[in-house]
Amino acid sequence: MTGAGSRLTAVIAGLAVAFTAACKGKEGEGGDEAGHAVVSAQTVVVAPQAFTETIGALGTVVARAGHVATLSAPAAGRVGRVLVTVGQTVTRGQLLVELDQAPFAAALQSAEAALAAAERANERQQRLAQEGIVPRKDAEQAAADLARAQSDASVARRNAQLSALHAPIGGVVTRMSATIGASVDPAQPLVEISDPRALDILLNVTPTEAANVRPGTKVTLSAGQSGSGEPLGVGTVVDVSSTVDSVTRSVAVRVQAPTTRRALRIGETVNGASVIATFTSPRSQFMIHSPRSAFSTRSKRVGGEQAPTSACSSSSPARRRSFD
């Protein structure tokens, strides 16, 4: 090792020793005062505040029960005319769908002819029975045939009237399955009309959440699938289903909102948020900050030799104290 290298090593070692002694001096001063150390502290009072538990759920705007009309064919037949489409506004009594009239007219004519014949036969048998010419049972049979003919004629007249489907209520066409020329029967719904002035919001929640919802609970409504959507207003829970949907495994919560910022549309997605509980912290708290010193030693390679390096550091971890 050269003379210059030796001098450099000596200088570095001397500086390390001096720095280490300075740090130890600080620790020694701290040790002398350990019995009555004075530490500066900063306290922050945390006041009791209320916080709430909120349920959020997605739902759909649906027509209210009693304000929906579904129409179908009175008897088997074919669609002759379709005069409205889905989404169209209609008035009460407006013609929506007309079936082919020929079969219904023929059925009505046949029923009326049978009724006329039954009336004549009954009149004759009743007269003959009174004169004792025919047994009384023949007169009774004629009366039964007349009653059957009257019933058939009434059904035929009713079918003829219902073969032209008119709107029983004013509203919006929400479903239309009729197409011209298609065969239809009474079990097949053709048209559905809903009153847009009587709508509910059907929210879907889990069974656990449903247990915390009660009729009368206020619900904040917003458009779309998140609570940050367009504000719609505030609704009220009117009913919580007592059953779980077998497909979605959710419970339906029905909400009514008499007034909203804009008109709702059937089938629209709505987000509902409801506060189900409010809590308050039972005690105050103080946050105390106190400094603490730390000393560390590490090695550093200088000029091919290992030289010690030292550092003094101070950290200030937070200590929390709670008071009733």
C-alpha positions in Angstrom: 0.0 0.0 0.0 1.4 3.4 -0.9 1.8 6.3 1.5 -1.0 8.3 -0.1 -3.4 5.3 0.2 -2.6 5.0 3.9 -3.2 8.6 4.5 -6.6 8.4 2.7 -7.6 5.4 4.8 -6.6 7.1 8.0 -8.6 10.2 7.2 -11.8 8.2 6.4 -11.4 6.2 9.5 -11.0 9.3 11.6 -14.1 10.9 10.2 -16.1 7.8 10.8 -15.0 7.6 14.4 -15.8 11.3 14.9 -19.3 10.9 13.4 -20.0 7.8 15.5 -19.0 9.6 18.7 -21.3 12.5 17.9 -24.2 10.2 17.5 -23.4 8.4 20.7 -23.2 11.7 22.4 -26.7 12.4 21.5 -27.8 9.0 22.8 -25.9 9.7 26.0 -27.7 13.0 26.5 -31.0 11.2 25.9 -30.1 8.5 28.4 -29.2 11.1 31.1 -32.7 12.6 30.7 -34.6 9.4 30.3 -36.0 9.7 33.8 -37.8 13.0 33.0 -37.7 13.3 29.2 -39.7 16.2 27.8 -41.2 15.3 24.4 -43.2 17.8 22.4 -46.5 16.4 21.3 -49.4 17.5 19.1 -52.9 16.4 19.8 -55.9 16.4 17.5 -59.4 16.0 18.9 -61.6 13.6 16.9 -65.2 14.5 17.6 -68.0 11.9 17.5 -69.6 11.9 14.1 -72.5 9.9 12.6 -72.0 7.6 9.6 -74.6 5.6 7.7 -75.0 2.2 6.1 -76.5 2.4 2.6 -77.9 -0.3 0.3 -77.5 0.1 -3.4 -79.5 -1.9 -6.0 -80.4 -2.0 -9.6 -84.0 -2.1 -10.8 -86.3 -1.7 -13.7 -89.3 0.5 -14.3 -92.5 -1.6 -14.6 -96.2 -1.0 -15.0 -98.2 -1.1 -11.8 -100.6 -3.9 -11.3 -104.1 -3.0 -12.3 -102.9 -0.6 -15.0 -101.9 -3.2 -17.6 -104.2 -4.8 -20.3 -103.4 -7.9 -22.3 -105.5 -8.8 -25.4 -105.8 -12.0 -27.3 -108.1 -13.5 -29.9 -111.5 -14.6 -28.7 -111.3 -17.8 -30.8 -109.0 -19.4 -33.3 -108.5 -17.4 -36.4 -106.1 -15.4 -38.5 -104.8 -11.8 -38.2 -106.3 -9.5 -40.8 -104.9 -6.1 -39.9 -102.3 -4.6 -37.4 -102.8 -0.9 -36.8 -100.3 -0.1 -34.0 -96.7 -0.9 -33.1 -94.7 -1.2 -29.9 -94.1 2.1 -28.1 -97.1 3.8 -29.7 -99.4 5.8 -27.5 -103.1 4.8 -27.9 -106.4 6.0 -26.5 -109.1 4.0 -24.9 -111.4 2.4 -27.5 -108.8 2.7 -30.3 -108.7 -0.2 -32.8 -105.4 -2.1 -32.4 -105.7 -5.4 -34.3 -108.4 -6.9 -36.4 -108.8 -10.5 -37.2 -110.2 -12.0 -40.4 -114.0 -11.3 -40.0 -115.4 -14.0 -42.3 -115.2 -17.0 -39.9 -116.7 -15.0 -37.1 -119.5 -13.6 -39.3 -120.4 -17.2 -40.5 -120.4 -18.5 -36.9 -122.7 -15.7 -35.8 -125.1 -16.3 -38.7 -125.2 -20.1 -38.0 -125.8 -19.5 -34.3 -128.6 -17.0 -34.9 -130.3 -19.4 -37.3 -130.1 -22.3 -34.8 -131.6 -20.0 -32.2 -134.6 -19.1 -34.4 -135.2 -22.8 -35.1 -135.0 -23.6 -31.4 -137.5 -20.9 -30.5 -140.1 -22.2 -33.0 -139.6 -25.8 -31.8 -140.0 -24.8 -28.2 -143.1 -22.8 -28.8 -144.7 -25.7 -30.7 -143.8 -28.3 -28.1 -145.1 -26.2 -25.2 -148.5 -25.8 -27.0 -148.8 -29.4 -27.7 -147.9 -30.4 -24.2 -150.5 -28.1 -22.8 -153.1 -29.7 -25.1 -152.0 -33.1 -23.9 -150.9 -34.2 -27.4 -147.2 -34.8 -26.5 -145.6 -35.9 -23.3 -144.4 -33.2 -20.9 -140.8 -34.4 -21.3 -140.8 -33.4 -25.0 -141.7 -29.8 -24.0 -138.9 -29.8 -21.4 -136.4 -31.1 -24.0 -137.4 -28.3 -26.3 -136.9 -25.7 -23.6 -133.4 -27.1 -22.9 -132.5 -27.0 -26.7 -133.6 -23.3 -26.7 -131.4 -22.4 -23.8 -128.4 -24.1 -25.5 -129.1 -22.2 -28.7 -129.3 -18.9 -26.9 -126.0 -19.5 -25.2 -124.3 -20.4 -28.5 -125.7 -17.3 -30.1 -124.5 -15.1 -27.3 -120.9 -16.6 -27.6 -120.9 -16.1 -31.3 -122.0 -12.4 -31.0 -119.3 -11.8 -28.3 -116.6 -13.5 -30.5 -117.6 -11.3 -33.4 -117.3 -8.2 -31.3 -113.9 -9.2 -29.9 -112.5 -10.2 -33.2 -111.6 -6.5 -33.5 -109.3 -5.8 -30.6 -109.8 -2.3 -29.1 -107.7 -0.7 -26.3 -109.6 -1.1 -23.0 -107.4 1.6 -21.4 -105.3 4.5 -22.6 -101.5 4.0 -22.5 -98.5 2.8 -24.4 -98.2 -0.5 -26.4 -95.5 -2.5 -24.7 -95.9 -5.7 -26.6 -97.1 -6.7 -30.0 -96.9 -10.3 -31.3 -99.5 -10.1 -34.0 -98.5 -10.3 -37.7 -100.8 -10.2 -40.7 -101.9 -13.6 -41.8 -100.6 -15.4 -38.7 -102.9 -18.0 -37.0 -103.9 -17.1 -33.5 -105.8 -18.7 -30.6 -107.1 -17.5 -27.2 -104.0 -18.7 -25.4 -101.7 -16.5 -27.3 -101.4 -12.8 -26.1 -101.3 -10.4 -29.0 -101.2 -6.9 -27.6 -100.2 -5.5 -24.2 -100.9 -1.9 -23.1 -99.6 -0.2 -20.0 -100.6 3.1 -18.4 -97.4 5.3 -18.2 -99.0 7.4 -15.4 -98.9 4.4 -13.0 -95.4 3.0 -12.8 -93.3 1.3 -10.2 -89.5 0.7 -9.8 -88.7 -2.9 -9.1 -85.3 -3.2 -7.3 -83.5 -6.5 -6.8 -81.6 -7.0 -3.5 -80.1 -10.0 -1.7 -82.1 -11.8 1.0 -79.8 -10.3 3.6 -80.3 -6.8 2.4 -84.1 -7.3 2.1 -84.2 -8.1 5.8 -83.1 -4.5 6.6 -85.6 -2.9 4.2 -89.0 -1.8 5.5 -92.1 -0.3 3.7 -91.9 3.5 4.0 -88.1 3.6 3.5 -86.9 6.4 1.3 -84.9 5.5 -1.8 -82.7 7.9 -3.8 -83.2 7.2 -7.5 -80.8 7.8 -10.4 -80.8 6.8 -14.0 -78.5 4.1 -15.3 -76.5 1.4 -13.5 -74.6 3.6 -11.0 -75.5 6.1 -8.4 -73.6 8.8 -10.3 -76.2 8.9 -13.1 -78.9 11.4 -13.7 -80.8 12.2 -10.5 -84.4 11.2 -10.8 -85.8 12.0 -7.4 -86.8 10.2 -4.2 -89.2 7.2 -4.0 -90.7 5.2 -1.2 -90.7 1.5 -0.6 -94.2 0.1 -0.7 -93.6 -3.6 -0.6 -90.8 -6.1 0.0 -91.4 -9.5 -1.5 -91.5 -12.5 0.8 -90.1 -14.9 -1.8 -86.8 -15.3 -3.5 -86.7 -15.4 -7.3 -85.6 -18.9 -8.4 -83.5 -17.6 -11.3 -81.8 -14.5 -10.0 -81.8 -15.5 -6.3 -82.8 -12.0 -5.4 -85.7 -10.4 -3.6 -87.9 -7.8 -5.3 -88.5 -4.4 -3.6 -91.2 -2.3 -5.1 -90.7 1.5 -5.0 -93.1 4.2 -6.0 -92.1 7.7 -7.0 -95.1 9.9 -7.6 -93.0 12.8 -8.8 -89.7 12.6 -10.7 -87.5 15.1 -12.5 -88.6 13.6 -15.8 -91.0 11.0 -17.0 -89.9 7.4 -16.5 -90.1 4.9 -19.3 -91.2 1.3 -18.9 -88.1 -1.0 -19.1 -85.7 1.8 -18.0 -82.8 0.8 -15.7 -82.7 2.7 -12.4 -80.3 2.7 -9.6 -81.7 3.0 -6.1 -79.8 3.9 -2.9 -81.4 3.6 0.6 -80.0 4.5 4.0 -80.9 1.5 6.3 -78.9 2.5 9.5 -77.1 5.4 11.1 -74.3 4.9 13.7 -72.4 7.4 16.0 -68.9 6.9 17.5 -69.5 6.4 21.3 -66.3 8.1 22.5 -63.9 10.9 21.6 -60.3 10.3 20.6 -57.0 12.2 20.8 -54.1 11.6 18.3 -50.7 12.1 19.9 -47.5 12.4 17.9 -44.1 12.0 19.6 -40.6 11.9 18.0 -38.3 8.9 18.4 -34.6 8.8 17.5 -32.9 5.9 15.6 -29.2 5.0 14.9 -28.0 2.8 12.2 -24.5 1.6 11.0 -23.6 0.2 7.7 -20.4 -0.4 5.6 -19.2 1.1 2.4 -16.3 0.0 0.3 -13.7 2.8 -0.4 -10.5 2.3 -2.3 -10.8 -1.5 -2.2 -11.2 -1.5 1.6 -14.3 -1.8 3.8 -15.0 1.5 5.8 -17.8 2.0 8.3 -20.4 4.7 7.7 -22.8 5.8 10.3 -26.1 7.8 10.3 -28.4 9.3 12.8 -32.1 9.4 11.9 -35.3 10.5 13.6 -38.8 9.1 13.0 -42.2 10.2 14.4 -44.6 7.3 14.6 -48.2 8.2 15.6 -49.5 7.0 18.9 -53.3 6.9 19.4 -54.9 7.4 22.8 -58.6 6.9 23.3 -60.6 8.4 26.2 -64.1 7.6 27.2 
